[in-house]
Amino acid sequence: MAAITFDTLKYANRLKAAGAESRIAEAEAEVFELNLKEVATREDLKQMEERLNERLDARLLQLEQRMIIKLGGLMVVAIGAVATLVKIL
């Protein structure tokens, strides 16, 4: 995951300027920075999208193959039924 830069000193100073106590502003800036480490970047999202697309393509291919096999089986049964009816009639 790519790093996101965050100026904790600037953030803490803005909180102090807004009236927050120094220790609270610094603690909040530290917590905010820790939480930013868990945020996904655009690159992370692009990689996830690529992985999901690959998995989806693979699953769709499997589904297509299963459907072809089932359709083939139905065609064999239908041809057998028609051949049997032709012999009977």
N, C-alpha and C positions, 0 to 999 in steps of 0.2 A: 504494500500500500504506500502510495506517495505521501510525503509529509506535507502538512498544511502549516504555513508559518503564521504565528500569532504573537503579537507583541503584548506580553502580559504586563509589562511595566506601563505601557501606554494605557492599557485597559484599566489597570489599578489606579493610575493617576486620574483618569476620567471619572472613575467612581468616587475618588476622594474629592474631586472638584465638584461633584454633584451632591456632596454632603455625607458620603458614606465614611464610616470610621476606617482608619488606616489598616488595621488588622483584618477587618471584614473584607475590604476591597482587595487586599492581597490574597486572602484565602479564596475568594470568589474567582479571581483571575487564575489562580493555580488550578482550581477545579475545572474551570472552563477550558484550560489548556489540556488537561487530562481527557476531558470528554471529546475534544477535537481529534485526538489520536484515534478514536473509534469511528470517525466520520468517513464514509466512502468518497473517493474522488471520482471524477469523470472517467479516468482511466480504469479504475476499479469496476465501475459500472459497465464500461465497454467490454472488459474482459469477461465479466459475468454474462453479459448478453451473448457474446460469442460462444461461451461454453453452453449456455442454454439452447442456443440455435443449433449447435452440433448435436446435442442430446435429442432435441426435437426432431431433427432430420433423421437421426438413426431410428427413433421410435416410429416415425412415419414410414420409413422404408420397411421396417418389420411388419407394420400393419398392412402395408401394400402387399407384401409377400404372402401373408396369411390370407388376405382376401383373394389373391390369385389362386392359391391352393384350394380354397373353399369353392370358388367359382368353377374351377376345373372339376372338382368332385361332383358338383351339381350337374355339370354338363354331361359327365359320364353316366350319372343316374338317369338324366332325362333322355339321353340317346338310348340307353338300355330299355327304358319304359316305352319309348316310341317303337323300338325294334320288336319288343314283345307284343305290343298292340298290333303291329303290322302282321306278325305271324298268326295271331289269334283271329284277326278279321280277314 
